[in-house]
Amino acid sequence: MTKRALVRRPGPRLAEGLLTHLERVPVDVDLARRQWEGYVAALAAEGWETVEVPPADDCPDAVFVEDTVVMYGDLAVITRPGADERKPETAATEATLRDLGYRIARIEAPGTLDGGDVLKHVTPEGGTVWVGLGGRTNAAGLDKLAAHLAPLGARTVGVPVSLVLHLKSAVTALPDGTVLGYPPLVDDPAGWPEFLAVPEEPGAHVVVLDPSTVLMSTSAPATRALLEDRGLRVVAVDISEYEKLEGCVTCLSVRLRD
Ligand SMILES: CN(C)C(=N)NCCC[C@H](N)C(=O)O
């Protein structure tokens, strides 16, 4: 199976990216460019081919390509980002996925939905899709997504997000479906069937690279040790400049299925 992921190069206005829960601190754009290259190289080293969505230099947050689409099998649901500044980002993602042969659906107004609010766990028996309802994603956006995914066998469930930007700022999932999060930033840790509390905020963010390997930030060493103790292999990347903009490892790519 080809392992393929979308990525989008950071633009010159990266440092102007939106902030909701963090204070603005200077972003080193040259360092951010090198970190992005490092992130893409880490994917390549793990056997992932990357496809670049053409850059959107007028959109500071375009590097966070995860927010522009939700993939489910061969279907690409193009989002309608909750922040107006980010709405122009979706057109090039749609064109790229169309060219790759994916079926396209869209979140239409009045729905808003950011891909960072969507956490999926797909098994051969079916999939569960959790959607964070908070600042960027509204109930109409959740309903539109649920309608697109129901014919594919997915169950869509809304969960509150009030302490961080996106659902995946608070929690992500390990290959076995265990949900991990840093409890002070998770609205309802007890609401998850299998919840693993991690000791660091950036430790809540993993990208599953294969059934035994996850990608995470170097800024969560204690969580890395915890995951390695559970038998996982961890690939760590430095994404400090993106973390200053409320980004994390998940936001910088979108994994595609054949
Ligand atoms: C899971 N996360 C956090 C994301 N998918 N996206 C982060 C976007 C950050 C950007 N500055 C913004 O405010 O939109």
PDBQT file of the ligand as one rigid body, heavy atoms in Angstrom, charges set to zero:
ROOT
HETATM    1  C1  LIG A 301      -4.901  20.341  15.595  1.00  0.00    +0.000 C 
HETATM    2  N1  LIG A 301      -4.582  21.715  15.269  1.00  0.00    +0.000 N 
HETATM    3  C2  LIG A 301      -4.125  22.472  16.343  1.00  0.00    +0.000 C 
HETATM    4  C3  LIG A 301      -4.772  22.171  13.949  1.00  0.00    +0.000 C 
HETATM    5  N2  LIG A 301      -5.229  21.369  13.117  1.00  0.00    +0.000 NA
HETATM    6  N3  LIG A 301      -4.551  23.417  13.510  1.00  0.00    +0.000 N 
HETATM    7  C4  LIG A 301      -3.804  24.474  14.107  1.00  0.00    +0.000 C 
HETATM    8  C5  LIG A 301      -4.081  25.797  13.459  1.00  0.00    +0.000 C 
HETATM    9  C6  LIG A 301      -3.371  26.940  14.100  1.00  0.00    +0.000 C 
HETATM   10  C7  LIG A 301      -3.659  28.256  13.463  1.00  0.00    +0.000 C 
HETATM   11  N4  LIG A 301      -2.816  29.258  14.008  1.00  0.00    +0.000 N 
HETATM   12  C8  LIG A 301      -5.118  28.671  13.640  1.00  0.00    +0.000 C 
HETATM   13  O1  LIG A 301      -5.410  29.370  14.596  1.00  0.00    +0.000 OA
HETATM   14  O2  LIG A 301      -5.953  28.334  12.822  1.00  0.00    +0.000 OA
ENDROOT
TORSDOF 0
